[in-house]
Amino acid sequence: MGKKNSNTLVKNASFLMVAALISKIIGMIYKSPLSSLLGRESFACFQFAQNVYFILLMIASFSIPQAVSKIMSERIAFKRYRDAQRVFKGALLYAVIAGGIVALICVFGASVLVPDSVANARLALQMLAPTIFISGILGVFRGYFQAYRNMMPTSISQIVEQIAVAVVALLMANFMVHHFAGAGEDTLQRWSAAGATIGTGAGVTAALLFMLFVYSVNRKTINRRIARDKVSVDESYQQVMRNIVLIVAPIILSAFIYNVNGYINGVMYTSISDFRGMDNSQVKVLYAEFGFFMTLINIPLTLASTAPTSMIPEVSAHYATGDVKGAIEKINNATWISMLISMPASVGLAVLAQPVTSLLFPSTEGVAGKLMVLGVITVILNSTSNISNGVLQGIGRANIPMINAAVSLAVDVVFLAVLLFFTNAGIYAVVIAMIVYAIVMCVLNDRALKKYLGYQNPWRYAYLPPLLATIPMGAVAFGVYKGVRFLAKALPHSNLLALIPSIALAVAVYFIAYLFIAKPSRQELLSLPGGTKLAVLAQKLKII
């Protein structure tokens, strides 16, 4: 393979990475004033409704982009553009049907899905029903462009979505808080949490409108490709739908099982804590602290997941044409990108856990920071398992990660139950169970990759250099923060004043250390966001 083609994955992942970073920063920023506006108990209801919503989204559409891009990319690899278009139309029909059914479950099953201990989250969940329906259609359009290895529409739509979410959520939450201020605590919690979830629907709608615009702009190009197609077999729509269900179902079920542990852990924590006689208000407060932790930790998790998202169509195309070596090259590139992000993010969040959580969530009592120190390892573990999930799905083994996720979930549930019933770990038990789940998932997926692809993880290439580079980075972040905070302790906003130079210097130290340790090629550096500057720096340091 030529260098240009070998870096397609890196460039696509870079587009998604930048978009994901911008989106998550917006999400993190708006949740800080949102948590203050709602109060911790209402924010806990909002967070719980969001967790249930994500689980329902898994069933309806969450993995639709990956599934559509996989099926279409296999046909595009053989220039079967007309068949690929039929897959697109069939996927739209699937999304409408599945999304409609799950949206109805969201409306009429809220009383079952949300336990009595957080009953005020039920209205917020019902408000998310239209969002579930629209998300499936949006996912099909994103998967369509990803199949053609064009990540730009997805990237921009993610930013558009998050901006709309932030603006509308804050406006509606503010309106509900003031409108229901004198209506009683329960009524206020219900409607303020519901107001915040309206932002999610507004974001998805805005993103879909953008994708429809992009599709209409590209319509002529699409029609020309279809008109020149001489190799499609003109699959019947019955066959197309059958293929979609057979391929999409295990991917979605795998994603559902993979992510449902968050919902189950939340239900177990609130229910068992209530059973043991813990104050309900305190349970909500601690669950809100867990929500602060998850908001922060989802940023590096989302960034690291851009590599698997870009990798699926690439691996599927290579594997479909029998190019196993090319597929393995894409897997190695995806692993490299993922670890380049997740390693420093994990160490940075661990070292600066308390000051970062205190800055973004002033109402925290410090528990979120402690959860962060304990739970950052899941960033690396989940990044690794996300890649192996994508690989197994890309080579037609989507049932394997589904089975592995089910086994991991069973271990998670048993482990969490033991901790909650027989220890006083409380909310910390939820994070410990998350770690156990991620470890089991990594081990099982690694065994499957060796069995079906003969794949060996690139430990020395992808894992060791960024890990070693985080050692001086972490030391600098901690030392600079403590030093500046000590000197500026009498000044207002001393926490922020100390964080800015500590983060900036830590990032610089990480990349310089990485360049010396890994000695990447000029081509690898240029494929990354800001790669030109990194390449210039590497030349000045006489590394390349």
C-alpha positions in Angstrom: 0.0 0.0 0.0 1.1 3.5 -0.7 1.7 6.0 2.0 -1.3 8.1 0.9 -3.7 5.3 1.2 -2.2 4.0 4.4 -2.9 7.3 6.1 -6.5 7.6 5.0 -7.6 6.1 8.3 -5.4 8.5 10.3 -6.8 11.5 8.5 -10.4 10.4 8.8 -9.9 9.7 12.5 -8.3 13.1 12.9 -11.4 14.8 11.5 -13.6 12.9 13.9 -11.2 13.5 16.7 -11.2 17.3 16.3 -15.0 17.3 16.0 -15.4 15.1 19.0 -13.0 17.3 21.0 -14.9 20.4 20.2 -18.3 18.7 20.9 -17.2 17.3 24.2 -15.7 20.6 25.4 -19.0 22.3 24.6 -20.8 19.5 26.4 -18.5 19.7 29.4 -18.8 23.5 29.6 -22.6 23.6 29.4 -23.1 20.9 32.0 -21.2 23.0 34.5 -23.8 25.8 34.6 -26.6 23.3 34.0 -25.6 21.4 37.2 -25.6 24.6 39.2 -28.9 25.7 37.7 -30.7 22.4 38.3 -29.1 21.6 41.7 -27.6 18.2 42.4 -30.8 16.2 42.9 -32.4 17.5 39.7 -29.1 17.0 37.9 -29.1 13.4 39.2 -32.6 12.9 37.7 -31.4 14.4 34.4 -28.3 12.2 34.4 -30.3 9.0 35.2 -32.8 9.8 32.3 -29.8 10.3 30.0 -28.4 6.9 31.0 -31.7 5.1 30.2 -32.0 7.1 27.0 -28.5 5.9 25.9 -29.6 2.3 26.5 -32.7 2.7 24.4 -30.7 4.5 21.8 -28.4 1.4 21.7 -31.4 -0.7 20.7 -32.8 1.7 18.2 -29.9 3.2 16.4 -26.7 3.9 18.3 -24.5 1.5 16.1 -26.4 2.3 12.9 -23.5 4.4 11.5 -20.9 1.7 12.0 -23.3 -1.0 10.6 -24.3 1.0 7.5 -20.7 2.0 6.8 -19.6 -1.6 7.1 -22.3 -3.1 4.8 -22.0 -0.2 2.2 -18.1 -0.2 2.2 -18.0 -3.9 1.3 -20.1 -3.1 -1.8 -18.2 0.1 -2.6 -14.9 -1.8 -2.5 -16.2 -3.7 -5.6 -17.7 -0.5 -7.1 -21.3 -1.7 -6.6 -22.7 1.8 -6.0 -26.3 0.9 -6.9 -26.3 -1.9 -4.4 -24.8 0.4 -1.8 -27.6 2.9 -2.4 -30.1 0.1 -1.9 -28.5 -0.6 1.5 -28.8 3.1 2.4 -32.5 3.1 1.6 -33.1 -0.1 3.4 -31.3 1.2 6.4 -33.5 4.2 6.5 -36.6 2.0 6.6 -35.0 -0.1 9.3 -34.2 3.1 11.3 -37.8 4.4 11.0 -39.3 1.1 12.2 -36.8 0.4 15.0 -36.8 4.0 16.1 -40.6 4.2 16.2 -40.9 1.1 18.3 -38.3 2.1 20.8 -39.7 5.6 21.1 -43.0 4.1 22.1 -41.3 2.0 24.7 -39.7 5.2 26.0 -43.0 6.9 26.4 -45.1 4.1 27.9 -42.4 2.1 29.7 -40.8 5.0 31.7 -42.4 3.8 34.9 -40.7 0.4 34.5 -37.4 1.6 33.2 -36.9 4.2 36.0 -37.0 2.9 39.6 -39.1 4.6 42.3 -36.0 6.0 44.0 -35.4 8.3 41.1 -39.1 8.6 39.9 -38.6 12.2 39.1 -36.5 11.2 36.1 -39.4 9.6 34.3 -40.8 12.7 32.6 -37.3 13.6 31.4 -37.0 10.2 29.8 -40.4 10.5 28.1 -39.3 13.9 26.6 -36.5 12.0 24.9 -38.8 9.7 22.8 -38.8 11.9 19.6 -35.0 12.1 19.9 -34.7 8.3 19.7 -36.8 8.2 16.5 -34.8 11.0 14.8 -31.4 9.6 15.9 -31.8 6.5 13.8 -32.3 8.5 10.6 -29.4 10.7 11.5 -27.2 7.6 12.1 -28.0 6.2 8.6 -26.8 9.4 6.9 -23.7 9.5 9.0 -22.9 5.9 8.1 -23.6 6.6 4.5 -20.8 9.2 4.2 -18.5 7.2 6.4 -18.8 4.3 4.0 -17.4 6.6 1.3 -14.6 7.4 3.8 -15.8 11.0 4.1 -15.8 11.9 7.7 -16.3 15.6 7.3 -20.1 15.7 7.3 -20.3 13.5 10.4 -17.6 15.7 12.1 -19.4 19.0 11.4 -22.9 17.6 12.3 -21.5 16.5 15.7 -20.4 20.1 16.4 -23.8 21.5 15.2 -25.6 19.0 17.3 -23.7 19.8 20.5 -24.1 23.6 20.1 -27.8 23.2 19.8 -27.9 20.8 22.7 -26.1 23.2 25.0 -28.1 26.3 24.0 -31.5 24.8 24.2 -30.8 22.7 27.3 -29.7 25.8 29.3 -32.6 27.9 28.0 -35.3 25.3 28.7 -33.8 24.3 32.1 -33.7 27.9 33.1 -37.4 28.4 32.0 -38.6 25.3 33.9 -36.7 26.1 37.1 -38.2 29.6 37.3 -41.7 28.5 36.1 -42.0 25.7 38.6 -40.1 27.3 41.4 -43.1 27.4 43.8 -44.7 24.1 42.7 -43.0 21.8 45.2 -39.7 20.0 45.2 -40.8 16.9 43.3 -42.5 18.9 40.6 -39.5 21.2 40.2 -37.1 18.2 39.9 -39.3 16.5 37.3 -39.8 19.5 35.0 -36.3 21.1 35.4 -34.7 17.7 34.4 -37.2 17.3 31.6 -36.4 20.9 30.3 -32.7 20.0 30.2 -33.4 16.9 28.0 -35.2 19.0 25.4 -31.8 20.2 24.4 -30.8 16.7 23.3 -33.7 16.5 20.9 -32.9 20.0 19.5 -29.3 18.9 18.9 -30.2 15.7 17.0 -32.8 17.6 14.9 -30.2 20.3 14.0 -27.7 17.6 13.0 -30.2 15.8 10.8 -31.1 18.9 9.0 -27.4 19.5 8.3 -26.9 16.0 7.0 -30.0 16.3 4.7 -28.5 19.5 3.3 -25.1 17.8 2.6 -26.8 14.8 1.0 -28.8 17.1 -1.3 -25.6 18.9 -2.3 -24.0 15.6 -3.2 -27.0 14.1 -4.9 -25.8 14.7 -8.5 -22.4 13.0 -7.7 -24.3 10.1 -6.1 -26.5 9.7 -9.2 -23.6 9.8 -11.6 -21.8 7.0 -9.7 -25.0 4.9 -9.8 -25.5 5.6 -13.5 -22.0 4.4 -14.3 -22.4 1.2 -12.2 -22.1 -1.9 -14.4 -21.3 -4.5 -11.7 -24.1 -4.3 -9.1 -26.2 -7.4 -8.8 -29.4 -5.4 -8.0 -30.1 -7.0 -4.7 -33.8 -7.1 -3.9 -34.9 -4.9 -1.1 -36.1 -8.1 0.7 -32.5 -9.4 0.6 -31.1 -5.9 1.5 -33.4 -5.8 4.6 -32.4 -9.3 5.5 -28.7 -8.5 5.3 -29.2 -5.3 7.4 -31.1 -7.1 10.1 -28.5 -10.0 10.2 -25.6 -7.6 10.4 -27.0 -4.7 12.3 -28.8 -6.8 15.0 -25.6 -8.4 16.5 -23.7 -5.1 16.3 -26.5 -3.2 18.0 -27.0 -6.0 20.5 -23.3 -6.0 21.2 -23.3 -2.2 21.7 -26.4 -2.5 23.9 -24.8 -5.1 26.2 -21.5 -3.2 26.1 -23.2 -0.1 27.4 -26.1 -1.3 29.4 -23.8 -1.9 32.4 -23.9 1.8 33.2 -27.7 1.7 33.5 -27.7 -1.6 35.4 -25.0 -0.3 37.8 -27.0 2.9 38.4 -30.2 0.9 39.2 -28.3 -1.5 41.4 -26.6 1.4 43.3 -29.8 3.3 43.9 -31.9 0.2 44.7 -29.4 -1.5 47.0 -28.5 1.7 48.8 -32.3 2.3 49.4 -32.6 -1.3 50.6 -29.7 -0.8 53.1 -31.5 2.3 54.5 -29.3 5.0 53.0 -30.9 8.5 52.8 -32.5 8.9 49.4 -31.3 12.5 49.1 -27.7 11.4 49.8 -28.0 8.7 47.2 -29.0 11.3 44.6 -26.2 13.6 45.6 -23.5 10.9 45.2 -25.1 9.8 41.9 -24.7 13.4 40.8 -21.0 13.2 41.7 -20.8 10.1 39.6 -22.4 12.1 36.8 -19.7 14.7 37.1 -17.1 12.0 36.8 -18.7 10.5 33.8 -19.1 13.8 32.0 -15.3 14.4 32.3 -14.2 10.9 31.5 -16.4 10.6 28.4 -14.3 13.3 26.7 -11.1 11.1 26.2 -13.4 8.0 25.7 -15.1 9.7 22.8 -11.9 11.0 21.3 -10.3 7.6 21.5 -13.4 6.0 19.9 -13.0 8.0 16.7 -10.3 5.6 15.5 -12.6 2.5 15.7 -15.4 4.5 14.0 -13.1 5.3 11.1 -11.5 1.9 11.1 -14.7 -0.3 10.5 -15.2 0.6 6.8 -11.5 0.5 6.2 -11.0 -3.0 7.7 -14.2 -4.3 6.1 -13.1 -3.2 2.7 -9.6 -4.8 3.0 -11.0 -8.0 4.5 -13.7 -8.3 1.9 -11.0 -8.2 -0.9 -8.8 -10.7 1.0 -6.2 -8.1 2.0 -5.6 -9.3 5.5 -2.2 -7.5 5.7 -3.9 -4.2 4.8 -6.6 -4.8 7.4 -4.0 -5.5 10.1 -2.2 -2.3 9.1 -5.4 -0.3 9.7 -5.9 -1.9 13.1 -2.4 -1.0 14.1 -2.9 2.6 13.0 -6.2 2.8 14.9 -4.6 1.4 18.0 -1.7 3.9 17.7 -4.1 6.9 17.4 -6.3 5.7 20.3 -3.4 5.2 22.7 -1.8 8.5 21.7 -4.9 10.1 23.1 -6.1 7.9 25.9 -2.7 7.5 27.7 -2.0 11.2 28.4 -5.7 11.9 29.0 -5.8 9.2 31.7 -2.7 10.4 33.5 -3.6 14.0 33.1 -7.1 13.5 34.6 -5.7 11.5 37.4 -3.1 14.0 38.4 -5.4 17.0 38.1 -8.6 15.3 39.1 -9.6 17.5 42.0 -8.8 20.9 40.5 -10.5 20.1 37.2 -13.7 18.7 38.8 -13.8 21.6 41.2 -13.4 24.1 38.4 -16.1 22.6 36.1 -18.5 21.5 38.9 -18.3 24.0 41.8 -21.0 22.1 43.7 -18.9 18.9 44.0 -17.9 17.8 47.5 -14.7 16.2 46.1 -16.1 12.8 45.5 -16.1 13.2 41.7 -12.3 13.9 41.8 -11.7 10.8 43.9 -13.8 8.7 41.5 -11.7 10.2 38.6 -8.4 9.0 40.2 -9.8 5.6 40.6 -11.6 5.3 37.3 -9.2 6.8 34.7 -7.8 3.4 33.8 -11.1 2.6 32.1 -10.2 5.2 29.4 -7.3 3.0 28.3 -9.2 -0.3 28.7 -12.3 0.8 26.9 -10.3 2.4 24.1 -8.6 -1.0 23.6 -11.8 -3.0 23.7 -13.6 -0.4 21.3 -10.9 -1.2 18.7 -11.2 -4.9 19.1 -15.0 -4.6 18.9 -14.7 -2.7 15.6 -12.2 -5.2 14.2 -14.4 -8.2 15.0 -17.5 -6.4 13.5 -15.5 -5.4 10.4 -14.4 -9.1 9.7 -18.0 -10.4 10.1 -17.6 -11.7 13.7 -20.1 -9.2 15.3 -21.5 -12.0 17.5 -18.1 -12.4 19.3 -18.0 -9.0 21.0 -21.7 -9.4 21.8 -21.0 -12.7 23.7 -17.9 -11.2 25.4 -19.9 -8.2 26.5 -22.6 -10.4 28.0 -19.9 -12.4 29.9 -18.3 -9.1 31.1 -21.7 -7.8 32.2 -22.4 -10.9 34.2 -19.1 -10.5 36.0 -19.8 -6.8 36.5 -23.2 -7.4 38.1 -22.0 -10.1 40.5 -18.9 -8.1 41.5 -21.0 -4.9 42.1 -23.7 -6.8 44.1 -21.0 -8.2 46.4 -19.4 -4.8 46.9 -22.7 -3.0 47.6 -24.2 -5.6 49.9 -21.1 -6.5 51.9 -18.9 -3.4 51.9 -19.4 0.3 52.5 -17.8 1.3 49.1 -21.0 2.9 48.0 -20.6 4.9 44.8 -17.0 3.8 44.5 -18.2 0.3 44.0 -19.8 1.4 40.7 -16.4 2.6 39.4 -14.6 -0.5 40.6 -17.2 -2.6 38.7 -16.6 -0.5 35.6 -12.9 -1.4 35.8 -13.6 -5.1 36.2 -16.0 -5.1 33.3 -13.4 -3.3 31.0 -10.6 -5.8 32.0 -12.7 -8.9 31.2 -13.8 -7.4 27.9 -10.2 -6.6 26.8 -9.0 -10.1 27.7 -11.9 -11.9 25.9 -11.7 -9.7 22.8 -7.9 -10.1 22.6 -8.3 -13.9 22.6 -10.8 -13.7 19.8 -8.6 -11.5 17.6 -5.7 -14.0 18.0 -8.1 -16.8 17.1 -9.8 -15.4 14.0 -7.2 -13.0 12.6 -3.9 -14.1 14.1 -3.5 -10.6 15.4 -0.9 -9.5 17.9 -1.4 -6.3 19.8 1.4 -3.7 18.8 2.5 -3.2 22.4 5.9 -1.7 21.7 4.7 0.5 18.8 1.3 1.8 20.1 1.3 1.4 23.9 4.8 1.7 25.3 6.0 5.1 23.9 2.9 7.1 24.9 2.9 5.4 28.4 6.6 6.4 28.9 5.9 9.9 27.7 3.1 10.4 30.3 5.6 10.0 33.2 7.4 13.4 32.7 4.1 14.8 31.6 2.3 13.9 34.8 5.2 15.1 37.0 5.2 18.5 35.2 1.4 18.8 35.4 1.4 18.1 39.2 4.5 20.2 40.0 3.4 23.3 38.0 -0.1 23.2 39.4 1.0 23.0 43.0 3.7 25.7 42.5 1.4 28.2 40.8 -1.5 27.5 43.1 0.8 28.2 46.1 2.1 31.5 44.6 -1.4 32.6 43.5 -3.4 31.4 46.5 -4.3 34.9 47.6 -5.6 35.8 44.1 -9.2 35.2 42.9 -9.6 32.1 40.6 -6.3 30.8 41.7 -7.4 27.3 40.7 -8.0 28.3 37.1 -4.7 30.3 37.1 -2.8 27.3 38.2 -4.6 24.9 35.8 -3.9 26.8 32.6 0.0 26.7 32.7 0.0 23.2 34.2 -2.1 21.8 31.3 -0.3 23.7 28.6 3.2 22.7 29.8 2.1 19.1 30.4 0.8 18.9 26.7 4.1 20.3 25.4 6.2 18.0 27.6 4.2 15.0 26.5 4.6 15.5 22.8 8.3 16.3 23.1 8.9 13.2 25.2 6.8 11.1 22.8 8.9 12.4 19.8 12.1 11.4 21.5 10.8 8.0 22.7 8.8 6.9 19.6 10.7 8.7 16.9 7.7 8.7 14.5 8.1 9.2 10.8 7.4 12.5 9.1 4.4 11.0 7.3 2.9 9.8 10.6 3.2 13.2 12.2 1.7 15.0 9.2 -1.3 12.8 9.3 -2.2 14.1 12.8 -4.1 17.3 13.7 -1.4 19.9 14.0 1.0 17.5 12.5 2.8 20.1 10.5 3.9 21.9 13.7 4.9 18.6 15.2 7.0 17.7 12.2 8.7 21.1 12.4 9.4 20.6 16.1 10.7 17.1 15.4 13.1 18.5 12.8 14.4 21.2 15.2 15.0 18.5 17.8 16.8 16.5 15.1 14.4 13.5 15.6 13.4 13.2 12.0 
